[in-house]
Amino acid sequence: MFETSKPYRGMPASVWTPPTPQLIRGARMLIVGYEANPEALKAVLPEGLKPHPNNMVQMNMYEIEASNTSGFGAFSLTYLTVEVEGHDSLAAEGTLPIPGRFFAYYWNSSPRVLAYAREAAGIPAMHGVRRAETVDGRLVSTLAVDGKDVITARATVTDTPAGTLGGHLNYYAHREFPRPEGGSAAISELIELPLPFVADLYEAKVDDISFNFPSGHPAASLAPVSPLSTPSVLYGDVTFTYSMGRQVKNYLQA
């Protein structure tokens, strides 16, 4: 096998990517924790991570203006993360444990953020556009990929305050890049992204989530079980950082 002593310097540059960390201020998010098929959760996790016994996926959907980011510019985002066992973080001054979350799928409208997510964190970032419409307290939040609507969440939302929550979240990603000549990985590692946040919350409930991916698309396996079960719903304005990642497992040395 071809060997080289030169360090891997990432994928060829295509767009300017800001340095880590980056700040997002006051993003109006809909974050839904829903139950999914436990076998599907196991299938998407890399070695060293196990699904949390609650069998939950956390889905986050939001848009942000350029003036509320420290270098990303404007973008929209939707991601699906699998809650994992044994990697809890804490919120509410240490009184509320929150399971760690593994990035399974991630769609973003910005080439800049896509490059950042892939290079800095190893997040499997793909292009997609989230749009939202709220009429008379009914929010319809939709992700479109390749011009087709693939995820739609419908929620009843209010302006009734539900408190402020602050703490940390532990996110995980499998950062993997191939050797330029192919055949094996130059980098394959489990990355932990500790993320501080503050959220001003509002009362809301989720009424429906529909997945409409093309036949055979792997993300379809993370659709909610029927009947829909959403043990956690967070709707509010969230300030947080895209933090620096740290390696917790090197698969090439395991």
PyMOL commands that set and color helices and strands:
alter all, ss='L'
color gray80, all
select helices_A, chain A and resi 38-44+66-68+111-121+218-222
alter helices_A, ss='H'
color red, helices_A
select strands_A, chain A and resi 22-35+56-64+75-91+96-108+125-127+129-135+138-145+148-178+185-211+232-242+246-250
alter strands_A, ss='S'
color yellow, strands_A
deselect
rebuild
show_as cartoon
